[in-house]
């Protein structure tokens, strides 16, 4: 009877075995899911850190570039200070003349000063203000009858600030 087919017998499986195998499969799937979620969270955290680092880098490079440009233009303004001094002296020489060389000189000087002022150059040349060693260079001192703070009596050479930073302190005579 080898050619005779034997009836198919269904294996006997009880509900407890099925439940336990099903619970194992569910537990494995839950473990895989939680591992995938942890990995996803780690990647998201890494991505956020990289984005923040890149944004900080961009800001730092932009700030450094702006500071370099400020330093370069400040250096150019500093090299123009002797020209401004020469124009001041020439204007004082031609103070009486309204026409000719004196008028042309005043126009050229005021154009240069206005252009530099638009870019951030400020002149330090106020007299009768309290002496400030960060913006004034005292080259002469005269005693005063008053015992108050030292005061700028006369500006001998104008000083200049470039965007708030002192390029050259004003050379002054101080009383007090």
C-alpha positions as CSV (number, residue, x, y, z in Angstrom):
1,X,0.0,0.0,0.0
2,X,2.6,2.4,-0.8
3,X,0.6,3.9,-3.5
4,X,-2.2,4.6,-1.2
5,X,-2.5,8.0,0.1
6,X,-2.6,8.5,3.7
7,X,-5.1,10.9,5.0
8,X,-3.7,14.3,5.9
9,X,-3.5,14.8,9.6
10,X,-3.7,18.2,11.0
11,X,-1.1,18.9,13.7
12,X,-2.6,19.4,17.0
13,X,-1.9,22.9,18.3
14,X,-3.5,24.2,21.4
15,X,-4.5,27.9,22.0
16,X,-1.8,28.4,24.6
17,X,1.0,27.6,22.1
18,X,-0.5,29.9,19.5
19,X,-0.9,32.7,22.0
20,X,2.7,32.3,23.2
21,X,4.2,32.3,19.6
22,X,2.0,35.3,18.7
23,X,3.2,37.2,21.9
24,X,6.8,36.5,20.9
25,X,6.2,37.8,17.4
26,X,4.5,40.9,18.8
27,X,7.3,41.5,21.3
28,X,10.0,41.2,18.5
29,X,8.1,43.6,16.4
30,X,7.7,46.0,19.3
31,X,11.4,45.8,20.0
32,X,12.3,46.4,16.4
33,X,9.9,49.3,16.3
34,X,11.3,50.9,19.5
35,X,14.9,50.4,18.1
36,X,13.9,52.1,14.9
37,X,12.3,54.9,16.8
38,X,15.4,55.4,18.9
39,X,17.5,55.4,15.8
40,X,15.2,57.9,14.1
41,X,15.3,60.2,17.2
42,X,19.1,60.0,17.2
43,X,19.2,61.0,13.5
44,X,16.8,63.8,14.1
45,X,18.8,65.1,17.1
46,X,22.0,64.9,15.0
47,X,20.4,66.7,12.1
48,X,19.2,69.5,14.4
49,X,22.6,69.9,15.9
50,X,24.2,70.0,12.5
51,X,21.7,72.6,11.3
52,X,22.3,74.7,14.4
53,X,26.1,74.4,14.0
54,X,25.8,75.4,10.4
55,X,23.6,78.4,11.2
56,X,26.1,79.5,13.9
57,X,28.9,79.0,11.4
58,X,27.1,81.1,8.8
59,X,26.5,83.9,11.4
60,X,30.2,83.7,12.5
61,X,31.5,83.9,9.0
62,X,29.2,86.8,8.1
63,X,30.2,88.7,11.3
64,X,33.9,88.0,10.6
65,X,33.5,89.2,7.0
66,X,31.8,92.4,8.2
67,X,34.4,93.0,10.8
68,X,37.2,92.6,8.2
69,X,35.4,95.0,5.8
70,X,35.1,97.5,8.7
71,X,38.8,97.1,9.6
72,X,39.8,97.6,5.9
73,X,37.6,100.8,5.5
74,X,38.8,102.0,8.9
75,X,42.4,101.6,7.7
76,X,41.6,103.5,4.6
77,X,40.0,106.3,6.6
78,X,43.1,106.4,8.9
79,X,45.3,106.9,5.9
80,X,43.2,109.8,4.9
81,X,43.5,111.6,8.2
82,X,46.7,113.5,7.2
83,X,44.9,114.7,4.1
84,X,42.1,116.0,6.3
85,X,44.7,117.7,8.5
86,X,46.3,119.4,5.5
87,X,42.9,120.5,4.2
88,X,42.1,122.0,7.7
89,X,45.4,123.9,7.7
90,X,44.9,125.1,4.1
91,X,41.4,126.2,5.0
92,X,42.7,128.1,8.0
93,X,45.2,129.8,5.7
94,X,42.6,130.8,3.2
95,X,40.0,131.8,5.9
96,X,39.6,135.3,4.6
97,X,39.1,134.3,1.0
98,X,35.6,133.4,-0.1
99,X,36.4,133.0,-3.8
100,X,39.1,131.4,-5.8
101,X,41.4,128.9,-4.1
102,X,39.8,129.3,-0.7
103,X,36.2,128.6,-1.9
104,X,37.3,125.6,-4.0
105,X,39.4,124.3,-1.1
106,X,36.4,124.5,1.3
107,X,34.2,122.7,-1.2
108,X,36.7,119.9,-1.7
109,X,37.2,119.5,2.0
110,X,33.5,119.5,2.9
111,X,32.8,117.0,0.1
112,X,35.5,114.7,1.5
113,X,34.3,115.1,5.1
114,X,30.7,114.5,4.1
115,X,31.5,111.4,2.2
116,X,33.6,109.9,5.0
117,X,30.9,111.0,7.6
118,X,28.3,109.0,5.6
119,X,30.5,105.9,5.9
120,X,31.1,106.4,9.7
121,X,33.8,108.9,10.3
122,X,33.2,111.3,13.2
123,X,35.3,114.3,14.1
124,X,36.5,114.8,17.7
125,X,37.1,118.5,18.1
126,X,34.9,119.9,20.8
127,X,36.4,122.3,23.2
128,X,35.1,123.0,26.8
129,X,34.1,119.4,27.3
130,X,35.4,117.2,30.1
131,X,38.8,115.7,29.4
132,X,38.5,112.0,28.4
133,X,41.8,110.1,28.0
134,X,40.1,107.6,25.7
135,X,39.4,110.3,23.1
136,X,41.8,113.1,24.0
137,X,45.6,113.3,24.0
138,X,46.7,116.0,26.4
139,X,49.9,117.7,25.2
140,X,49.6,120.8,27.4
141,X,48.2,121.4,30.8
142,X,47.3,124.8,32.4
143,X,46.3,125.2,36.0
144,X,42.8,126.6,36.6
145,X,41.4,128.7,39.4
146,X,38.6,126.2,39.7
147,X,39.4,122.8,41.3
148,X,37.0,120.8,39.2
149,X,37.6,118.2,36.6
150,X,40.1,118.8,33.8
151,X,38.4,120.4,30.8
152,X,39.6,120.7,27.2
153,X,40.6,124.3,26.6
154,X,41.7,124.1,23.0
155,X,41.9,121.4,20.3
156,X,45.3,121.5,18.6
157,X,44.6,118.7,16.2
158,X,41.2,117.1,15.6
159,X,40.8,113.4,16.4
160,X,38.5,111.0,14.6
161,X,36.3,108.0,15.4
162,X,35.4,105.3,12.8
163,X,32.1,103.8,13.5
164,X,32.5,104.4,17.2
165,X,36.1,103.3,17.6
166,X,38.8,105.9,18.1
167,X,41.1,106.1,15.0
168,X,43.1,108.9,16.4
169,X,42.6,110.8,19.7
170,X,42.3,114.6,19.5
171,X,45.4,116.5,20.5
172,X,44.3,119.0,23.2
173,X,45.4,121.6,25.7
174,X,43.7,121.0,29.1
175,X,42.9,123.3,32.0
176,X,42.0,122.2,35.5
